[in-house]
Amino acid sequence: MENEKKKIVLSCIQPTSVPTIGNYLGALKNWKYMSEDYDCYYAIADLHAITVRQEPAKLRKQSMEMYALLLAVGLDPEKNVVFVQSHVPEHSQLSWILNCYTQFGEASRMTQFKEKSLKHADNINVGLFDYPVLMAADILLYQADFVPIGADQKQHLELARNIAERFNQVYTPTFVVPEPFFGKVGARVMSLQDPTKKMSKSDPNPKASVSMLDTPDMIAKKIKSAVTDSEAKVYYGEGKDGINNLMSIYSACTGLDFAQIEKDFDGKGYGDFKAAVAEAVIECIKPIQDEYSHLIADKKYLEDCTRLGKEKASYAAQKTLRKVMKKVGFWQV
Ligand code: AQP
């Protein structure tokens, strides 16, 4: 129905570095498609980013660059709500309240905390532990119906659902209980140096990932040095993590399915295949890079868009937070 209210979608990205083609092919590309059919809230999750130590000047710069990139991938700041998480203090406020409706035991079961604690053993802060509750606040604040998630975020969304249901039960229905959203496109892109691990923008090995702002030359070199196997035959199969990953990237960039790729590269070696993958990646991100270079030169426009995002996000966030504060019994004047 034409006048039917659109469902709400919430998704976030951390400004921990320049996004990789993993972030793009796995998430951002979908964000653009979703903005046609849903009422979308897209946040730059800087509150989440500081659960790992960040350099202040770099974090500020990366947040602005991330904002420009989101617009460059095609998110329309008028049509969507594109904003910076810390610009809307209600995220932290709701997060505190939700902490009091989250059991220590259930938060302790989050596997990502265990993984991240091992990775950042010198800084296992309470924020890292509390990350999923802040994520629940991000989602519940906007009454999101859907949250696009990868497999690694399933447990966190489940926690957000449990918190919402608990709160709704203790009081009266307050939060929409969010559902996971699995998009029409969405590849899980793995590290080029260790294809059993996902490609990450904060991977300290620069050869492991392709950033959205890498030059064609850098992309070609990184893909050329991607870890593969010694079979020299392009097909998707067990024990071929490196080639499987390159095939997924190639498929996501060209739209070709695996059967077609195997046919096209039958009898050809990995050198030819890697050159084709690099070419496809370069072609796929070139329009985004071109748009990005215009946007990043126009700070005023970026700041105006950010302010608009903040206003729109704050409006929705305040409405939910007021309701929550009233239900828990805060004296509001
Ligand atoms: N390799 C990937 N393949 C597919 N999707 C990916 N995403 C991340 N890496 C891949 C998706 O990108 C969105 C934003 O991610 P994020 O910044 O919130 O955090 P993340 O998942 O922890 O991504 P990174 O790149 O690994 O960041 P760092 O290195 O800072 O931890 C999410 O939807 C995610 O699924």
Boltz pocket constraint, residues with backbone or C-beta under 6 A from the ligand:
constraints:
  - pocket:
      binder: B
      contacts: [[A, 12], [A, 13], [A, 14], [A, 15], [A, 16], [A, 17], [A, 20], [A, 22], [A, 23], [A, 24], [A, 25], [A, 26], [A, 27], [A, 28], [A, 45], [A, 148], [A, 149], [A, 150], [A, 187], [A, 188], [A, 189], [A, 190], [A, 198], [A, 199], [A, 200], [A, 201], [A, 202], [A, 203]]
      max_distance: 6.0
